[in-house]
Amino acid sequence: MSAVPTFRNVAIVAHVDHGKTTLVDAMLRQSGVFGERAEVVDRVMDSGDLEREKGITILAKNTAVHRRQPDGTEVVINVIDTPGHADFGGEVERGLSMVDGVVLLVDASEGPLPQTRFVLRKALAAELPVIVVVNKTDRPDARIQEVVDETQDLLLDLASDLDEEAAKAAELVLELPVLYASGRAGVCSTEQPADGEIPAGENLDSFFDVLLEHVPAPKGDPDAPLQAHVTNLDASAFLGRLALVRIHNGTLRKGQQVSWCREVDGEAVVERAKITELLATVGVDRAPAESASAGDIVAVAGMPEIMIGDTLADLENPQPLPRITVDEPAISVTIGTNSSPLAGRVSGHKLTARMVKQRLDTELIGNVSLRVLDIGRPDAWEVQGRGELALAILVEQMRREGFELTVGKPQVVTRKVDGKVQEPFEHLTVDVPEEYLGAVTQLLAARKGRMEQMNNHGTGWVRMEFIVPSRGLIGFRTDFLTETRGTGIANAVFQGYDAWAGEIRARHTGSLVSDRSGTVTPFAMIQLADRGTFFVNPGDDSYEGHVVGINPRQEDLDINVTREKKLTNMRQSSADVMETLAKPMQLDLEGAMEFCAADECVEVTPEVVRVRKVHLDSTTRARERSRAKSRDAAVS
């Protein structure tokens, strides 16, 4: 009989693109998860299509690395791979509730960035031990020692803001060894290599040794009454909804009767339930198991309405665990059915309000950071999330599933404190080449940004830190990339609420609006070419109120893009002169949401993304404009 395995539960956290998923890949490969004939895929944990396309992790996922020790015992290391983008911070918080230690990855060139600060603060507040791994030491621009110093400064800085217990946890971190790794090469060492070189060693053994030594084993007692916390949800075609649970105390068996502690309409309810299936994670797959004891992370089936934060407890003595708390949403959009004249042209698309509402409710089940609010309309709902990207990802997923939607301009979620309006602010870190310093500072000053810090590393790059209202970052990305010729890197993380910053005018252009329905003609586009930049191609369908381009001036301009060439029996002298059209701008979903003005929204269908006016009729729009003017005049 083999010895009972010991467990280690660890989350890998870092800023976006610092190599979390690549390191997990190397861990899985070296533990022999993939068979000889298995097709080895890069970033095996990024299983979603969108994750692969965008190259970022969106959902936190877990895997189990089985490692045999020299003394013959087996250690199961449950690894949680977390997203690095601040918009998916809820996934990180949920991941931290499952583990007993954190591996913090820091890029050997970029150093600690805002998201590093965010996850580190959460880990220290939970009093978890943190192991620092400096990754990508083989980058030609690596500055290993400086990055280690910056990370330790960050630790001390965060420790000063926390309570005594958490501050002690931070002090312990400083005593932990720093590891140096190259995730791509699958090598890790405790000895610092020279800048730009791969660490000494052949594999990740030193990483596993440090992990086993410094991350404590789960504290749970296998003989105590059962307590298991639901931290994630999944679905199976055969078993229905699967709940991923971390067992804090006791033992969970297949076929066992348990107390299911949940909330219904804000009230605590305890129901009796049966564990119909128990699945243990082996590498990247799940395999049926008979039982699991305290400390393990397993999937269970049998409760079709189970939610994140619920507790599975002992029948005789049900003791629910505290529910998972996540930070409040900062950005909201209105999502409704497609109300444009071109809705429902393609058969098979999902058009009805019932379908949209059902899909949003389904998203709420597994996504702890989203909220869906009723706005008093039967065909539209307000969806709140952490950031623009999180909401754009949701809309993009729905689009790929065949939904036709109308998506409003992203707004900030405000709140009232003592009768005064407060709005969310972000901590923005910007890395730009020196020559764009002035342009970026000016851009952020117009968006009410306040510079907190500026560092020049002496490599021709400057790092600046700003506190900016979340409103100022809506539509910021496009302008920023234009100003820095695509070289700048900007990252933001939620800072907190503060007083309303006043008017922010982010867009200084107007819209070219189609004034009738029809098909866009090349003739009309050639005639109007000097009016601005177009989004449409000849032959595209258009309708009244459809935004077909950008007007360089601030006001909107109604134009006829469907005008046909008048035919006469007179021969044209210029017939042999070829006129060429400038290539129109291709708006993707994120670009369209950023471009929107206050009176515009985005029409999203599986085939096409269009920007349109909220009120299609020009008379109604003119009436709304005059009302807004008179309102502003009355206020001033």
C-alpha positions, -999 to 999 in steps of 0.1 A, spaced: 0 0 0 14 34 -10 18 61 16 -9 88 20 2 118 -1 9 151 16 -5 182 1 7 217 -7 -17 243 -21 -1 272 -38 -12 301 -61 11 316 -87 5 353 -90 22 380 -110 15 409 -134 2 401 -168 28 385 -192 54 378 -165 53 340 -172 29 323 -148 13 299 -172 47 291 -189 61 282 -154 31 259 -147 37 243 -181 73 235 -171 62 221 -137 37 198 -154 62 186 -180 89 178 -154 64 159 -132 57 136 -161 20 145 -166 22 143 -204 26 108 -218 52 99 -245 26 103 -272 8 133 -258 6 163 -279 25 190 -260 8 224 -263 23 257 -251 5 273 -222 -17 242 -216 -36 260 -188 -50 287 -212 -77 264 -226 -102 290 -238 -101 303 -274 -101 339 -262 -72 332 -238 -51 317 -266 -59 346 -290 -52 374 -266 -23 356 -249 -36 363 -214 -52 341 -187 -88 351 -180 -100 324 -156 -82 310 -126 -76 273 -131 -61 246 -109 -38 216 -117 -22 190 -95 15 182 -98 23 147 -83 59 146 -71 77 116 -56 102 124 -29 135 105 -24 121 88 7 93 72 -14 64 95 -2 43 113 -27 36 150 -25 6 165 -44 11 202 -52 -22 218 -61 -13 248 -82 -37 277 -90 -28 296 -121 -43 331 -118 -49 359 -143 -24 387 -143 -48 415 -154 -63 437 -127 -98 435 -144 -99 398 -134 -89 405 -98 -119 386 -85 -103 354 -99 -71 362 -80 -90 368 -47 -109 335 -52 -76 317 -59 -60 330 -27 -89 316 -6 -79 281 -18 -42 281 -9 -17 282 19 11 299 1 19 322 -28 46 322 -55 51 357 -67 67 359 -101 85 391 -111 99 399 -146 137 403 -144 134 435 -166 100 451 -158 101 445 -120 71 448 -98 41 465 -115 7 476 -102 -9 441 -104 21 428 -84 12 453 -57 -25 443 -58 -20 405 -54 8 410 -29 -14 432 -7 -41 405 -9 -17 377 0 -2 396 29 -36 405 43 -45 368 42 -12 361 61 1 337 35 39 330 30 52 345 -2 81 330 -23 96 355 -47 107 341 -81 126 364 -105 115 350 -139 130 356 -174 165 361 -162 176 353 -197 161 386 -211 188 407 -227 176 437 -207 174 419 -174 184 438 -142 181 411 -116 195 427 -84 175 459 -89 143 440 -94 149 420 -62 155 453 -42 124 468 -57 103 438 -47 116 439 -11 109 476 -10 74 469 -22 70 443 6 80 467 33 59 495 18 28 472 19 36 458 54 35 494 68 -2 497 58 -13 464 73 -23 453 108 3 436 131 -4 400 121 -1 408 84 30 429 90 47 399 107 38 378 76 56 404 55 87 404 77 89 366 73 88 370 35 120 390 37 137 360 53 126 336 25 150 327 -3 147 345 -36 146 321 -66 158 329 -101 141 311 -130 136 309 -167 101 295 -172 106 289 -209 138 269 -204 122 252 -173 152 260 -150 153 274 -115 181 281 -90 187 298 -57 219 313 -70 217 346 -88 229 343 -125 245 372 -144 220 396 -161 207 380 -194 217 344 -185 198 313 -177 202 302 -140 225 274 -132 208 240 -131 189 216 -153 154 217 -140 129 230 -114 141 208 -85 153 237 -63 119 255 -69 100 224 -56 124 220 -27 119 256 -15 81 252 -21 79 221 1 101 237 28 84 271 31 48 266 21 30 249 51 9 218 47 -28 225 50 -39 229 86 -71 208 84 -79 178 105 -91 147 85 -110 133 115 -128 166 123 -164 173 111 -165 181 74 -160 217 61 -154 222 24 -155 256 7 -168 260 -29 -142 282 -47 -149 277 -84 -175 262 -107 -172 241 -139 -195 221 -160 -195 186 -175 -216 173 -203 -223 142 -183 -223 153 -147 -238 188 -150 -225 215 -127 -192 207 -109 -182 225 -78 -145 229 -71 -140 226 -33 -111 231 -9 -116 207 20 -107 226 52 -116 198 77 -128 162 76 -130 137 47 -153 138 16 -165 105 1 -184 96 -31 -221 90 -23 -218 109 11 -247 128 25 -237 164 34 -252 196 47 -252 222 19 -249 257 35 -260 284 10 -276 318 7 -311 323 -9 -321 359 -13 -296 369 14 -309 344 39 -287 315 51 -302 281 43 -290 246 51 -301 218 28 -293 181 27 -274 170 -5 -256 139 -18 -222 138 -35 -230 118 -66 -194 120 -81 -160 130 -67 -132 139 -91 -96 145 -82 -72 165 -104 -43 146 -120 -22 170 -140 -46 188 -163 -73 161 -163 -99 150 -137 -102 114 -126 -129 97 -105 -119 92 -68 -135 75 -39 -125 99 -11 -105 130 -4 -92 144 29 -85 178 45 -62 199 25 -71 186 -10 -88 205 -38 -114 183 -56 -145 186 -79 -179 173 -67 -212 168 -86 -247 164 -74 -259 199 -66 -272 217 -98 -277 251 -81 -245 252 -60 -227 286 -60 -192 300 -53 -189 307 -16 -212 279 -4 -200 254 22 -204 216 23 -205 206 60 -211 177 83 -247 165 86 -248 165 124 -228 197 129 -230 221 99 -205 250 104 -205 273 73 -173 290 64 -172 328 57 -182 337 21 -156 349 -4 -155 387 -6 -142 406 -37 -135 442 -44 -164 463 -56 -170 469 -94 -157 502 -109 -171 502 -145 -205 495 -159 -221 491 -193 -257 487 -204 -262 454 -224 -295 449 -242 -310 432 -272 -301 445 -307 -326 473 -316 -311 484 -349 -330 482 -383 -305 454 -393 -313 431 -364 -320 395 -371 -309 395 -407 -290 361 -402 -311 331 -391 -300 313 -360 -288 344 -341 -300 348 -305 -321 379 -304 -346 379 -276 -344 396 -242 -351 363 -224 -320 347 -240 -298 377 -232 -310 377 -195 -305 340 -192 -270 342 -205 -261 371 -181 -275 350 -152 -254 321 -163 -223 343 -163 -230 354 -127 -228 318 -115 -191 315 -122 -179 351 -122 -177 366 -87 -166 400 -99 -197 408 -121 -230 423 -111 -262 425 -132 -287 452 -121 -322 459 -134 -326 494 -149 -364 493 -153 -363 483 -190 -375 449 -202 -348 445 -229 -316 460 -212 -296 455 -180 -267 472 -163 -236 450 -160 -209 461 -136 -173 448 -135 -138 457 -125 -127 472 -158 -133 477 -195 -114 446 -205 -135 423 -183 -168 437 -197 -154 436 -233 -144 399 -228 -180 391 -217 -195 408 -247 -170 391 -270 -179 357 -256 -216 364 -260 -210 375 -296 -192 343 -304 -221 323 -290 -244 339 -316 -260 368 -296 -269 401 -312 -266 429 -286 -266 466 -281 -238 477 -257 -237 512 -242 -207 534 -235 -187 522 -204 -195 544 -174 -180 545 -139 -199 532 -109 -202 562 -85 -214 563 -49 -227 590 -26 -209 597 7 -223 625 29 -244 638 0 -213 642 -22 -206 621 -53 -174 600 -53 -159 581 -82 -133 553 -85 -97 561 -91 -69 540 -106 -32 537 -99 -16 538 -133 20 529 -141 33 539 -175 66 528 -192 75 549 -222 106 559 -241 120 593 -229 110 612 -261 73 606 -254 75 618 -218 59 652 -225 31 639 -248 20 612 -222 21 637 -193 -1 661 -213 -25 633 -223 -30 623 -187 -32 658 -174 -62 663 -198 -78 633 -181 -73 647 -146 -43 624 -139 -20 634 -110 16 623 -112 29 606 -80 63 594 -91 88 593 -119 119 571 -123 144 571 -151 163 538 -153 189 552 -175 181 528 -204 162 554 -224 129 544 -207 110 563 -181 85 549 -156 57 572 -143 30 566 -117 -3 585 -118 -35 585 -98 -63 589 -125 -101 588 -123 -114 555 -138 -134 577 -162 -101 591 -176 -90 556 -186 -121 549 -207 -108 552 -243 -73 560 -230 -55 530 -247 -60 541 -283 -48 577 -276 -19 564 -256 -7 539 -282 -10 567 -309 10 591 -289 38 566 -281 38 551 -316 28 517 -301 58 515 -278 43 525 -244 31 501 -218 4 511 -194 -11 492 -165 -37 502 -140 -51 488 -107 -80 500 -86 -69 526 -60 -101 535 -42 -129 561 -42 -124 599 -40 -143 631 -48 -157 636 -83 -128 650 -105 -150 673 -127 -156 671 -165 -132 650 -186 -133 656 -223 -115 625 -237 -127 627 -273 -120 657 -294 -136 645 -326 -172 642 -338 -190 614 -358 -200 611 -394 -236 598 -392 -255 582 -420 -288 601 -427 -307 573 -445 -309 535 -450 -293 518 -479 -260 503 -492 -228 523 -490 -216 532 -525 -180 539 -537 -192 571 -555 -206 586 -522 -174 577 -503 -151 593 -530 -173 625 -528 -171 625 -490 -134 614 -487 -122 648 -474 -148 649 -446 -130 625 -423 -120 588 -418 -145 561 -426 -153 528 -408 -173 513 -436 -165 496 -469 -184 501 -502 -212 475 -503 -219 475 -465 -254 480 -452 -261 513 -434 -291 529 -417 -301 563 -403 -281 570 -372 -253 546 -380 -219 561 -373 -199 556 -405 -167 575 -396 -149 602 -376 -153 639 -382 -121 658 -373 -142 686 -359 -160 683 -326 -196 683 -339 -215 655 -356 -221 656 -393 -251 639 -411 -240 626 -445 -255 605 -473 -232 575 -479 -257 557 -502 -257 583 -530 -256 568 -565 -239 582 -595 -263 598 -619 -262 582 -653 -265 603 -685 -259 594 -722 -231 620 -723 -196 605 -723 -175 616 -693 -141 631 -702 -126 618 -670 -137 583 -674 -102 569 -676 -91 586 -644 -91 560 -615 -100 573 -581 -88 553 -551 -104 552 -517 -84 554 -485 -86 521 -466 -112 524 -439 -104 519 -402 -113 485 -389 -130 488 -355 -129 458 -332 -152 454 -302 -128 470 -277 -120 499 -301 -157 505 -307 -165 506 -270 -136 531 -265 -147 553 -294 -183 557 -283 -195 592 -273 -220 597 -246 -250 596 -270 -237 565 -289 -237 528 -284 -223 497 -301 -243 472 -322 -227 438 -318 -235 408 -340 -215 376 -346 -205 390 -381 -201 427 -376 -195 454 -349 -211 489 -356 -212 521 -337 -246 538 -338 -264 567 -322 -287 558 -292 -315 578 -309 -314 570 -347 -338 597 -358 -319 630 -364 -349 652 -352 -349 633 -318 -311 638 -315 -314 675 -322 -341 678 -295 -320 659 -270 -290 682 -277 -310 714 -272 -324 700 -239 -288 691 -227 -277 727 -236 -305 743 -217 -299 720 -187 -261 729 -187 -270 766 -190 -294 763 -160 -267 746 -139 -241 772 -147 
